[in-house]
Amino acid sequence: MACAMKPSRRTKICYVIGSLERGGAEGQLAELIRGIDHERFEPILILERDTGSSRVEGFVSELIVLHNDSRRIHSTLRRVQGGTQAFRQFCRHLKEFTPDIVHAFLPVPSILAAGARLLNRAHCDVVSRRSLAECYRPNQRLGALADVIATRAADFVLANSRAIADELVSRDGIDPSRTAVVYNGVDTARFSPLQSKRMREELGWGREHLVFGMIANFFRYKGHLDFVRAARLIYKSVPRARFLLLGQDKGEMPPVQRALEESGLAPYTKIMPETQTPELAFAAMDFYICSSETEGFSNVLLEAMASGLPVIATDVGGNREAVADGVTGFLVPPRAPERLAEVAIQLASHPDQAHRFAEKARSSAEERFSVGRMLRAHEEIYCTLLKIQSRSPWSRIL
């Protein structure tokens, strides 16, 4: 339920995240900070690294950076030393700001927040889980244990898909009453079928072509090689097909480039390392493909749907919660490029069906995944937590 009346003072929410560089969680937090009701809530932001803070300039009452050096630290000893120093700074700032709620995004910030909660430096600790554990939880036992403790110590755990919420209960032992699902919100004005098609023209593709695209950093679990295998089959049946891949190289780009060369698809495929205007990239596409082996809840699927694209996605994680199979697109098994190609060819061969899917996808994005809906859900949860007397976090992890 929403707050019944305007409070005598604004509720202080201290958000904690690694940085605000381009990414799904980072983008959602930026939307939350900018759009939350500032008459009732006072956002404070603590970053590990000062990257992307301009996205919320003027929307936070305090901005703290724990590390002055924005470069990532690879030495284990230096990371431990830096982490200890950051935790001390973090606790000092919490004592100074006395926030009503600390809301941490992603694993390391969640561990910082949990440590502060266990030491009674934070009044209420909320953690946002954005991915399934197999996608991000470290192989090192110590790191995995720290993540589990951080999750259990939290007063409340937000998931951005039902798949993640179910995993929190079954795998991490979270009481169902301490978790809720808040779906990501998509800016349906920015991501729209009315966006300019200039990127498509710049890539040298005309109306006669059919463009299949995917936006994902080149991690192995994103399934780019399955995308290439499917693309080879699509091109054989649909010679006017073209392919667009966008994302930063996280180790998989060279194998993908080799696969494109070996399959003969390189002349018909464009790879862009990244873009500050993803809305233009979606506008350059006719169909969106997600070939991931695992997903929590994909922001780019929502952006593709809001852009009016029929979606073909693997049936993993929260994808089923975003894509209505046979209504807004198709769901296919993971690691099945032949099936992915089959439904892509079907859509390419039936433009009326593709058009219906596109219209339904846009409507679903507007009705179920708006930014406004995401904002109100967070506000209601914050108001509810303020009324609850939290138990000691030690009782949840011992």
FIDOTI-671175 format. One record per residue (C-alpha): residue number from 1; residue in three letters; x, y, z. Coordinates in steps of 0.001 Angstrom, whole numbers, padded with zeros to 6 digits. Example, Ala and Ser with C-alpha at 12.3 -4.5 7.8 and 13.67 -1.06 7.14 Angstrom:
% FIDOTI-671175
NODE	pos	code	px	py	pz
NODE	1	ala	012300	-004500	007800
NODE	2	ser	013670	-001060	007140
***
This chain:
% FIDOTI-671175
NODE	pos	code	px	py	pz
NODE	1	met	000000	000000	000000
NODE	2	ala	001140	003574	-000606
NODE	3	cys	001991	005982	002223
NODE	4	ala	-001315	007245	003611
NODE	5	met	-000169	010832	004007
NODE	6	lys	002762	013089	003327
NODE	7	pro	005414	012479	006013
NODE	8	ser	006688	015298	008244
NODE	9	arg	010114	014783	006690
NODE	10	arg	011342	013044	003607
NODE	11	thr	012341	009392	003927
NODE	12	lys	016063	009006	003268
NODE	13	ile	016900	006182	000851
NODE	14	cys	020617	005452	000506
NODE	15	tyr	021267	003662	-002783
NODE	16	val	024498	001686	-003159
NODE	17	ile	025925	000367	-006447
NODE	18	gly	029320	-000119	-008060
NODE	19	ser	028864	002663	-010606
NODE	20	leu	026272	004106	-012963
NODE	21	glu	028043	003078	-016151
NODE	22	arg	025868	001663	-018917
NODE	23	gly	024173	-001545	-017812
NODE	24	gly	020766	-002971	-016991
NODE	25	ala	020846	-002593	-013190
NODE	26	glu	022586	000759	-013466
NODE	27	gly	019959	002053	-015880
NODE	28	gln	017096	000907	-013667
NODE	29	leu	018630	002583	-010615
NODE	30	ala	019127	005830	-012569
NODE	31	glu	015444	005733	-013575
NODE	32	leu	014462	005062	-009951
NODE	33	ile	016501	007945	-008562
NODE	34	arg	015262	010391	-011197
NODE	35	gly	011624	009371	-011030
NODE	36	ile	010918	008609	-007371
NODE	37	asp	008589	011041	-005582
NODE	38	his	011102	013618	-004309
NODE	39	glu	008492	015241	-002084
NODE	40	arg	008376	012067	000005
NODE	41	phe	011783	010480	-000579
NODE	42	glu	015309	011882	-000381
NODE	43	pro	017723	009813	-002502
NODE	44	ile	021360	009514	-001398
NODE	45	leu	023817	007699	-003655
NODE	46	ile	027014	005857	-002723
NODE	47	leu	029162	004544	-005582
NODE	48	glu	032248	002369	-005507
NODE	49	arg	033604	004130	-008597
NODE	50	asp	032736	007526	-010057
NODE	51	thr	031483	006382	-013435
NODE	52	gly	028191	007586	-014868
NODE	53	ser	027162	009723	-011895
NODE	54	ser	026129	012501	-014294
NODE	55	arg	023021	010417	-015069
NODE	56	val	021520	011450	-011718
NODE	57	glu	023079	014877	-011337
NODE	58	gly	020658	017152	-009499
NODE	59	phe	018483	014245	-008316
NODE	60	val	020424	013142	-005209
NODE	61	ser	020972	015151	-002036
NODE	62	glu	024365	013501	-001447
NODE	63	leu	026756	011690	-003767
NODE	64	ile	029668	009726	-002274
NODE	65	val	032365	007829	-004172
NODE	66	leu	034266	005242	-002136
NODE	67	his	037143	004830	-004611
NODE	68	asn	038680	007849	-006336
NODE	69	asp	040323	005627	-008956
NODE	70	ser	037697	004457	-011469
NODE	71	arg	039957	001665	-012793
NODE	72	arg	039096	-001899	-011833
NODE	73	ile	041507	-003554	-009376
NODE	74	his	042739	-007036	-010339
NODE	75	ser	045214	-007742	-007517
NODE	76	thr	043540	-009843	-004797
NODE	77	leu	045530	-008188	-001980
NODE	78	arg	044732	-004696	-003225
NODE	79	arg	041084	-005609	-003595
NODE	80	val	040943	-006818	000015
NODE	81	gln	042706	-003686	001227
NODE	82	gly	040487	-001463	-000896
NODE	83	gly	037363	-003318	000209
NODE	84	thr	038230	-002906	003884
NODE	85	gln	038847	000799	003428
NODE	86	ala	035626	001170	001420
NODE	87	phe	033617	-000598	004127
NODE	88	arg	034960	001743	006796
NODE	89	gln	034081	004746	004648
NODE	90	phe	030672	003283	003933
NODE	91	cys	029857	002848	007641
NODE	92	arg	031112	006358	008376
NODE	93	his	028821	007842	005749
NODE	94	leu	025840	005865	007031
NODE	95	lys	026483	007266	010506
NODE	96	glu	026613	010767	009019
NODE	97	phe	023498	010505	006819
NODE	98	thr	021374	008186	009055
NODE	99	pro	019272	006864	006140
NODE	100	asp	015957	005191	006862
NODE	101	ile	016607	002500	004244
NODE	102	val	019800	001294	002559
NODE	103	his	019055	-000209	-000862
NODE	104	ala	021949	-002072	-002492
NODE	105	phe	022153	-003219	-006101
NODE	106	leu	024386	-006110	-007262
NODE	107	pro	026621	-008440	-005216
NODE	108	val	029509	-006350	-003860
NODE	109	pro	027337	-003397	-002761
NODE	110	ser	024960	-005924	-001181
NODE	111	ile	027839	-007372	000828
NODE	112	leu	028802	-003873	002000
NODE	113	ala	025210	-003154	003043
NODE	114	ala	024873	-006502	004817
NODE	115	gly	028083	-005905	006772
NODE	116	ala	026773	-002539	007919
NODE	117	arg	023412	-004090	008851
NODE	118	leu	025077	-006858	010877
NODE	119	leu	027096	-004255	012764
NODE	120	asn	023913	-002265	013397
NODE	121	arg	025103	000632	011236
NODE	122	ala	021978	000508	009048
NODE	123	his	018334	000650	010133
NODE	124	cys	016883	-001314	007197
NODE	125	asp	018737	-003125	004414
NODE	126	val	017138	-003895	001028
NODE	127	val	018963	-005928	-001619
NODE	128	ser	018064	-006061	-005312
NODE	129	arg	018856	-009406	-006971
NODE	130	arg	019030	-008873	-010722
NODE	131	ser	020317	-012213	-012066
NODE	132	leu	020063	-015913	-011437
NODE	133	ala	022919	-017123	-009223
NODE	134	glu	024500	-019270	-011950
NODE	135	cys	025037	-016130	-014004
NODE	136	tyr	026972	-014052	-011479
NODE	137	arg	027780	-015906	-008253
NODE	138	pro	031563	-016378	-008072
NODE	139	asn	033142	-019809	-008297
NODE	140	gln	035246	-019048	-005224
NODE	141	arg	033576	-020517	-002158
NODE	142	leu	034363	-017495	000010
NODE	143	gly	032779	-015073	-002473
NODE	144	ala	029699	-017267	-002899
NODE	145	leu	029332	-017620	000879
NODE	146	ala	029589	-013845	001341
NODE	147	asp	026852	-013356	-001244
NODE	148	val	024546	-015864	000468
NODE	149	ile	025120	-014216	003864
NODE	150	ala	024434	-010774	002379
NODE	151	thr	021169	-011989	000915
NODE	152	arg	020024	-013680	004109
NODE	153	ala	021041	-010715	006283
NODE	154	ala	018931	-008296	004250
NODE	155	asp	015609	-007216	005713
NODE	156	phe	014031	-007467	002264
NODE	157	val	015135	-008827	-001112
NODE	158	leu	013718	-007485	-004369
NODE	159	ala	013779	-009637	-007488
NODE	160	asn	013097	-008376	-010981
NODE	161	ser	011510	-011657	-012080
NODE	162	arg	009497	-014486	-010581
NODE	163	ala	012273	-016884	-011635
NODE	164	ile	014751	-015024	-009412
NODE	165	ala	012281	-014766	-006515
NODE	166	asp	011678	-018523	-006645
NODE	167	glu	015444	-019134	-006604
NODE	168	leu	015851	-016866	-003573
NODE	169	val	013424	-019075	-001669
NODE	170	ser	014612	-022488	-002893
NODE	171	arg	018358	-021887	-003111
NODE	172	asp	019152	-019210	-000538
NODE	173	gly	016440	-020042	001989
NODE	174	ile	014779	-016610	001950
NODE	175	asp	011390	-016468	003636
NODE	176	pro	008820	-015715	000892
NODE	177	ser	007439	-012888	003059
NODE	178	arg	010801	-011090	002742
NODE	179	thr	010873	-010945	-001030
NODE	180	ala	008826	-009419	-003831
NODE	181	val	008963	-009081	-007593
NODE	182	val	009303	-005637	-009155
NODE	183	tyr	009673	-005855	-012899
NODE	184	asn	012056	-003559	-014731
NODE	185	gly	010590	-000440	-016264
NODE	186	val	011223	000663	-019839
NODE	187	asp	011066	004211	-021195
NODE	188	thr	008376	003760	-023845
NODE	189	ala	008909	007269	-025197
NODE	190	arg	012616	006697	-025855
NODE	191	phe	012144	003130	-027108
NODE	192	ser	009409	003495	-029666
NODE	193	pro	008402	002345	-033164
NODE	194	leu	008542	006027	-034125
NODE	195	gln	012307	006299	-033587
NODE	196	ser	014526	007469	-036430
NODE	197	lys	015765	004805	-038876
NODE	198	arg	018993	006647	-039602
NODE	199	met	021257	003935	-038118
NODE	200	arg	019796	001410	-040549
NODE	201	glu	020603	003751	-043414
NODE	202	glu	024110	004364	-042052
NODE	203	leu	024684	000601	-041974
NODE	204	gly	023797	000459	-045665
NODE	205	trp	020591	-001525	-045321
NODE	206	gly	017360	-000618	-047071
NODE	207	arg	013702	-001491	-046728
NODE	208	glu	014205	-004600	-048824
NODE	209	his	016371	-006174	-046114
NODE	210	leu	015196	-007974	-042984
NODE	211	val	017403	-007184	-040014
NODE	212	phe	017738	-009624	-037104
NODE	213	gly	019577	-008168	-034132
NODE	214	met	020744	-008733	-030590
NODE	215	ile	022128	-006336	-027975
NODE	216	ala	024231	-008122	-025360
NODE	217	asn	027767	-007912	-024067
NODE	218	phe	029873	-010740	-025424
NODE	219	phe	029731	-013123	-022461
NODE	220	arg	029665	-016837	-023225
NODE	221	tyr	026296	-017339	-021539
NODE	222	lys	024691	-014824	-023918
NODE	223	gly	024874	-017462	-026648
NODE	224	his	026324	-015366	-029475
NODE	225	leu	027666	-018484	-031206
NODE	226	asp	024146	-019932	-031242
NODE	227	phe	023003	-016636	-032777
NODE	228	val	025590	-017137	-035560
NODE	229	arg	024553	-020764	-036114
NODE	230	ala	020925	-019693	-036379
NODE	231	ala	021848	-016768	-038646
NODE	232	arg	023548	-019134	-041086
NODE	233	leu	020316	-021133	-041423
NODE	234	ile	018190	-017994	-041642
NODE	235	tyr	020326	-016566	-044438
NODE	236	lys	020057	-019767	-046480
NODE	237	ser	016249	-019447	-046493
NODE	238	val	016056	-015635	-046444
NODE	239	pro	018905	-014200	-048545
NODE	240	arg	017795	-010634	-047819
NODE	241	ala	018430	-011204	-044090
NODE	242	arg	021027	-009031	-042362
NODE	243	phe	022361	-009322	-038816
NODE	244	leu	023293	-006741	-036183
NODE	245	leu	025163	-007436	-032928
NODE	246	leu	025906	-004796	-030296
NODE	247	gly	027847	-005219	-027074
NODE	248	gln	031164	-004874	-025319
NODE	249	asp	033706	-007652	-025688
NODE	250	lys	033799	-009764	-022529
NODE	251	gly	035937	-012483	-024088
NODE	252	glu	033594	-013942	-026707
NODE	253	met	033836	-011435	-029541
NODE	254	pro	036884	-013027	-031298
NODE	255	pro	035244	-016503	-031490
NODE	256	val	032063	-014904	-032798
NODE	257	gln	033997	-012988	-035454
NODE	258	arg	035767	-016184	-036532
NODE	259	ala	032453	-018034	-036729
NODE	260	leu	030995	-015286	-038922
NODE	261	glu	033980	-015488	-041262
NODE	262	glu	033850	-019280	-041462
NODE	263	ser	030108	-019294	-042127
NODE	264	gly	030369	-016656	-044845
NODE	265	leu	028113	-014275	-042898
NODE	266	ala	030686	-011571	-042218
NODE	267	pro	029631	-009418	-045222
NODE	268	tyr	026021	-009495	-044034
NODE	269	thr	026672	-008839	-040320
NODE	270	lys	027598	-005684	-038457
NODE	271	ile	029173	-005775	-034989
NODE	272	met	029128	-002592	-032934
NODE	273	pro	031102	-002605	-029651
NODE	274	glu	028608	-000340	-027909
NODE	275	thr	026297	002595	-028468
NODE	276	gln	025019	005497	-026408
NODE	277	thr	021788	005394	-028431
NODE	278	pro	020436	001821	-028237
NODE	279	glu	017007	003118	-029211
NODE	280	leu	018401	003814	-032699
NODE	281	ala	019828	000310	-032890
NODE	282	phe	016420	-001222	-032160
NODE	283	ala	014914	001068	-034790
NODE	284	ala	017353	-000430	-037309
NODE	285	met	016014	-003953	-036666
NODE	286	asp	012974	-005854	-037889
NODE	287	phe	013244	-008746	-035406
NODE	288	tyr	014937	-009153	-032051
NODE	289	ile	016717	-012355	-031016
NODE	290	cys	017810	-013350	-027508
NODE	291	ser	019926	-016517	-027559
NODE	292	ser	021019	-016467	-023900
NODE	293	glu	021618	-019650	-021925
NODE	294	thr	020561	-017885	-018705
NODE	295	glu	018757	-014650	-017884
NODE	296	gly	017325	-013002	-014797
NODE	297	phe	015044	-010485	-016449
NODE	298	ser	016298	-008870	-019613
NODE	299	asn	016084	-005098	-020000
NODE	300	val	016823	-005340	-023700
NODE	301	leu	013841	-007624	-024277
NODE	302	leu	011603	-004919	-022853
NODE	303	glu	013355	-002262	-024933
NODE	304	ala	012895	-004378	-028062
NODE	305	met	009211	-004881	-027291
NODE	306	ala	008715	-001173	-026597
NODE	307	ser	010405	-000480	-029936
NODE	308	gly	007714	-002545	-031637
NODE	309	leu	009812	-005582	-032515
NODE	310	pro	008588	-009186	-032530
NODE	311	val	010874	-011134	-030202
NODE	312	ile	012429	-014576	-030467
NODE	313	ala	013936	-015537	-027111
NODE	314	thr	015267	-018585	-025327
NODE	315	asp	012945	-019916	-022645
NODE	316	val	015253	-019268	-019686
NODE	317	gly	014969	-017337	-016428
NODE	318	gly	012505	-014474	-016600
NODE	319	asn	012180	-014417	-020406
NODE	320	arg	008846	-016241	-020171
NODE	321	glu	007565	-013453	-017905
NODE	322	ala	008400	-010833	-020527
NODE	323	val	007548	-012617	-023784
NODE	324	ala	004099	-014112	-024307
NODE	325	asp	004800	-017143	-026488
NODE	326	gly	002789	-016965	-029696
NODE	327	val	001469	-013488	-028833
NODE	328	thr	004391	-011028	-028654
NODE	329	gly	006985	-013417	-030048
NODE	330	phe	008300	-016944	-029744
NODE	331	leu	010107	-018777	-026965
NODE	332	val	012544	-021525	-027918
NODE	333	pro	014737	-023891	-025885
NODE	334	pro	018258	-022663	-025055
NODE	335	arg	021180	-024019	-027077
NODE	336	ala	018820	-024899	-029941
NODE	337	pro	019891	-022650	-032862
NODE	338	glu	017980	-024806	-035352
NODE	339	arg	014711	-024097	-033559
NODE	340	leu	015595	-020425	-033229
NODE	341	ala	016202	-020254	-036982
NODE	342	glu	012973	-022131	-037722
NODE	343	val	010724	-019611	-035947
NODE	344	ala	012745	-016678	-037317
NODE	345	ile	012178	-017936	-040850
NODE	346	gln	008476	-018405	-040077
NODE	347	leu	008154	-014772	-038971
NODE	348	ala	010141	-013544	-041961
NODE	349	ser	007799	-015491	-044247
NODE	350	his	004597	-014232	-042595
NODE	351	pro	004753	-010428	-042332
NODE	352	asp	001156	-010183	-041078
NODE	353	gln	001975	-012392	-038090
NODE	354	ala	005168	-010423	-037430
NODE	355	his	003176	-007180	-037508
NODE	356	arg	000628	-008548	-035000
NODE	357	phe	003421	-009654	-032699
NODE	358	ala	005051	-006229	-032954
NODE	359	glu	001832	-004419	-031998
NODE	360	lys	001196	-006771	-029066
NODE	361	ala	004803	-006405	-027899
NODE	362	arg	004496	-002629	-027822
NODE	363	ser	001198	-002779	-025928
NODE	364	ser	002654	-005196	-023376
NODE	365	ala	005629	-002911	-022736
NODE	366	glu	003303	000057	-022191
NODE	367	glu	000837	-001762	-019944
NODE	368	arg	003033	-004102	-017873
NODE	369	phe	006562	-002699	-017878
NODE	370	ser	006327	001074	-017694
NODE	371	val	008812	003102	-015667
NODE	372	gly	005915	004598	-013699
NODE	373	arg	004756	001171	-012599
NODE	374	met	008278	000275	-011455
NODE	375	leu	008583	003530	-009480
NODE	376	arg	005267	003140	-007662
NODE	377	ala	006104	-000444	-006700
NODE	378	his	009361	000657	-005054
NODE	379	glu	007655	003500	-003222
NODE	380	glu	004993	001188	-001812
NODE	381	ile	007600	-001313	-000604
NODE	382	tyr	009626	001419	001089
NODE	383	cys	006527	002700	002887
NODE	384	thr	005628	-000804	004056
NODE	385	leu	009149	-001487	005361
NODE	386	leu	009130	001691	007421
NODE	387	lys	006141	000356	009368
NODE	388	ile	007718	-003004	010163
NODE	389	gln	009950	-003622	013184
NODE	390	ser	012854	-005576	011681
NODE	391	arg	014298	-008630	013396
NODE	392	ser	018015	-008917	014060
NODE	393	pro	019772	-009957	010827
NODE	394	trp	021865	-012449	012827
NODE	395	ser	018750	-014544	013421
NODE	396	arg	018352	-015001	009651
NODE	397	ile	021838	-016306	008936
NODE	398	leu	022712	-018393	012022
***
